[in-house]
Amino acid sequence: MKMKKEYLILGIVIAALAVYLYQRSADRTHYTLPALPAVAATDIDKIQMTRGAETVVLVRQDGRWRIDPPGYPVDPRLAQEMLDTLSGLTLTTLVSESKNYALYELDDTHKANVKAWQGGELKRDIDVGKAAPSFRHTFVRLAGDDRVFHGRDNFSFRFRTRIEDLRDKAVLVFNRADIQEIRITKNGAALTLVPAPASTEAPAAAGAWQSSDGRPANGAAVEALMGELSSLQADAFIDGRDKTSFGPAIYSVALKGSQAYSLELFAPAGGDSKDHPAVSSGSDSPFSLSEDHAQRIMKDPEAFFKKEEKKES
């Protein structure tokens, strides 16, 4: 009799365990993560980001991304990071069904709604919240789904950025080895530099420059200037003004290689600002350089010659 009772208890335990396992399996089915439509980064041609009352639209035009409107170029690195995030978006965990969106910065005040299109087909429509405490995930919601999920990786900051931060700040880019002439003008004084030719006695040193009348230049000073100019970044852009609206330049440099490049700097506008307005051949918009940045470029023509040679002239 005692043995029968033990078997009965064992049977009840087994039945309870079976019910528990079944319910757990059913719960797992209930929490199956949504499948996202596949899209390649190279196929996305429009991204829209809305946060509060501000909407930013990026479109791919002629192989590069622009802010639409007004057509400002987008930093290629930032655009590619967005594309990689949207195309590779992976949901890893169901976080909440409570609709307490403020906890995840997915409420209307804080969220960034992000849409991405391929052609005219909407491929992504997500709300992006804050980064998870681990900083390995980001809280997200899918359009039409009230639940909150973990999206793999920390990408919240990529879609919570201002237009100014998205703009491509490269305003002059060239290959130094391609340049065969540099013409510098500052306050009326002009200097033309060209690569030093090889002589019959010895080949010209790599990176050797001279003035147009044959005076040897300080190669280190020339290379320092080329380093500043070959990948020049604006500190800020000046919107609402034409490139021709700044009057005479106080400094200009023109470079010739397989194509021509130019940079002009103007006197600060005055007041508290010491930034120098500038225009270049590599930017459709005028921009500004900080005082320190501008001073590293605006060297006097005589600064490109060694001191002992300056004394002899």
Secondary structure, 3 states (H helix, E strand, C coil): CHHHHHHHHHHHHHHHHHHHHHHHHHHHHHCCCCCCCCCCHHHCCEEEEEECCEEEEEEEECCEEEECCCCEEECHHHHHHHHHHHHCCCEEEEEECCCCHHHHCCCCCCCEEEEEEECCEEEEEEEEEEECCCCCEEEEEECCCCCEEEEECCCHHHHCCCHHHHECCEEEECCHHHCCEEEEEECCEEEEEEECCCCCCCCCCCCCEEECCCCECCHHHHHHHHHHHCEEECCEECCCCCCCCCCCCCEEEEEECCCEEEEEECCCCECCECCEEEEECCCCCCEEECHHHHHHHCCCHHHHCCHHHHHHC
